[in-house]
Amino acid sequence: MLTLAVILSCAHPPPPPAASPPGPTVTAAGPSAPPASATAAVELPRHLPPSLPASDFGKLVDDYFEAMLAFSPTTATADGLHAHDDALEDLSRARIEARVAEVRAFVARLEALPEARLLPDEAVDRAFLASQARAELFDLVTLESWRRNPMGYARLPGEAIDGLMKRAFAPAPQRLRSVIARLRLVPALYAAARANLENPAPEHTQLALRMAKGSVGFFESATRTWARSATTDAALLGEFDAANDAALAATRAFASWLERDLAPRSHGVFALGKDRYRELLRLQEMVETPLAELLAKGEAHLEQDRAAFIATAAKIAPSKKPAEVMQGLTSEHPTGDDLIPSVARGLEAARQYATERKLVTFPSAQRPTVKETPPYARAAVFASMDTPGPFEVPGVDAYYYVTPVEPDWTAEHREEHLRMFNRYTTTMIDVHEAYPGHFLQFLYMPAVKSKVRKLMYTTANVEGWAHYAEQMMIDEGFGGGDPKLRLAQLQEALLRDCRYVVAIKMHTRGMTVAEATRVFVEQGFQEQANGNEEALRGTYDPMYLAYTMGKLQIQALRDEYLSRTGRDLRSFHDAFVSQGGLPVAFIRKLILPADAAPTARP
């Protein structure tokens, strides 16, 4: 089950799954009349009599999220709901078992609601919420990521504390008291990890170790610096120092335990297997298309984009191989010191173009702040958008995170990382993360009325939209027809196409990390180091096929919308992002005329 909060990440990997709260990282899609890339699992009523008595669905929704956010206080803070700011996730086996019983009870309540008592929007929200609740149960009971993956435990303390520090939703001394309260609970979280974890995949343990080491640096420096900017109260700072020192010591000990104890006994397999992968896809994305058919479609799209990449490269330098042409583009990159400033300097161009060409409507003048990805969140992440939660107080900052070069990297790794941020690819990342990608989605969220649509999302919607925006902007003339920018857009498309293919093959057909890395390098024209990071991401983010899958769904819905309504592109874009994070097939039901014929199944 996914919640629309904290980091909307993308091209440029999302956070790993939480140790159990919001479940894996990307989810759900569609009713009976599916968009172009999937069959959907739930039929929704199109019309209901306006005089039906009010249902108690709203009360059930309130109860569900109240319980969910009590279980996941870090998510509550990220959503802008601050009743649990002094708490940290209790991931003990007893609490997880209680959560399982809680979710099962909510699913039973959802199923018991008479459909005739639901208004049309409630029917949509119930179908979505029920699928997400079942996905959470699948994670907790069947996948058991809380027992099999240490990454959530490694990430959570830094994320929980940083969520209180980075946005001024309350006076700094008040937030510092909440920081202290959470810091005091960090040792218990690590104790739960030691008690729970059994035979994780070695890839996940190594990534967790990388994250834990990042958290050590976070508690050594970032928290201490912020606390002294938050208050001059000596007594309060004394409480902070004691709590932070204890959390730091616990984090160091946890990192040591990961390396010396858990790593040697990490012999698990990351692959889900066909049955579990198919079920996760059904619950999270509500897609029931057979895996063989999905894979064939992904491979065909990879081949199509690769051919376009080769043809575009030939326009730039006919005498060179395509990989050499891309290498030439990537040589135009910033230095390590100028990486963050260079991204910030180029960000406004995409917004200006989308505005002038009337491609979307920006409902706010707010801009994101470009800054370094927090140390605890850097494992397999290049860039991400971190926006305030949908219930946050107005005026707090959104952050466009860019991962800097690390001091312990080799010179070759540093160079390959910086090549990723060449000026052409960075322009496409700007489109994806900000304009008109993820940041635009955030700008529309305050106007979304449904709590379900504010607090939950599907990857095919959120990441599909941002990936769709990349090609749409180039197709609409952004960059003035520069083939170098088109080549960068196609490389980003190839990256997502490779994810699509390797996600299915890694989890259902025995593909190894090394083999997946070769796909990214040879088929997707990625640098070796970046290709390896992408392959590692596939071990813990099995649904990252949804970038391309969602893009194809949105393209099909766009074409149908324009054809059937006669409206313009901006009307479609505004209508789409106004619906929150619903599955694309659900949005089709909401924005097309009631008599719209089903979109053809691919």
Secondary structure by P-SEA (a helix, b strand, c coil): cccccccccccccccccccccccccccccccccccccccccbbbbccccccccccaaaaaaaaaaaaaaaacaaaaaaacccccccccccccaaaaaaaaaaaaaaaaaaaacccccccaaaaaaaaaaaaaaaaaaaaaccccccccccccccccaaaaaaaacccccccaaaaaaaaaaaaaaaaaaaaaaaaccccccaaaaaaaaaaaaaaaaaaacaaaaaaaaacccaaaaaaaaaaaaaaaaaaaaaaaaaaccccccccccccccaaaaaaaaaacccccccaaaaaaaaaaaaaaaaaaaaaaaaaacccccaaaaaaaaacccccccaaaaaaaaacaaaaaaaaaaccccccccbbbbbbccccccccccccbbbbcccccccbbbbbbbbbcccccccaaaaaaaaaaacaaaaaaaaaaaccccaaaaaaacccccccccccccccccaaaaaaaaaaaaaaaccccccaaaaaaaaaaaaaaaaaaaaaaaaccccccaaaaaaaaaacccccaaaaaaaaaaaacccccccaaaaaaaaaaaaaaaaaaccccaaaaaaaaaaaccccaaaaaaccccccccccccc
